[in-house]
């Protein structure tokens, strides 16, 4: 009987510890708001709508938003920006860190590529600006019309990618998405950047 009680008590302690580490502590961490990094601005209303489109299109499945330390990956050399810090995501919910890099990291795409024309062309047909891109096209974000008004935003396409008739104009969803991408800019300086120390085995050539 004493042995059985001991086993039950040990099992209860293990279960309590596991619950604390796996359930309670992560929940507390997620409920604690991050303080915005100095220089980080909230997304505009248009960018928030564009972010919703970004999520709905599944962009997070192929693009990360987490430049890493040089000890983990040469993201700085790739031009993707400094390593990300928690304050960079203070206004992001849900977070779109991503786990795959079929395409480049996008946390600083607004700084790397501020051109609206480039983004619209890229969304309409990525191969028009990146020859060997594997990214899908999103023609449903655009409209082909024979009548262009002063309020329409025309997509400037190379002749090889333009439709045979009519002019391609951007729908509001495309413009919102481009605004979100433009506001992805975390190039402001931060006080502390986390670093990852290489192990002896990793340091050896």
GITAWO-V169121 format. One record per helix or strand. SS is the DSSP state (a for helix, b for strand). FROM is the first residue (numbers start at 1). LEN is the number of residues. Records with the same first field share a line. If there is no record, write none. Layout:
SS->FROM-LEN ; FROM-LEN
This chain:
a->2-30 ; 45-12 ; 59-3 ; 86-4 ; 109-4 ; 116-9 ; 126-3 ; 139-3 ; 159-3 ; 172-11 ; 200-4
b->142-4 ; 154-1 ; 167-4
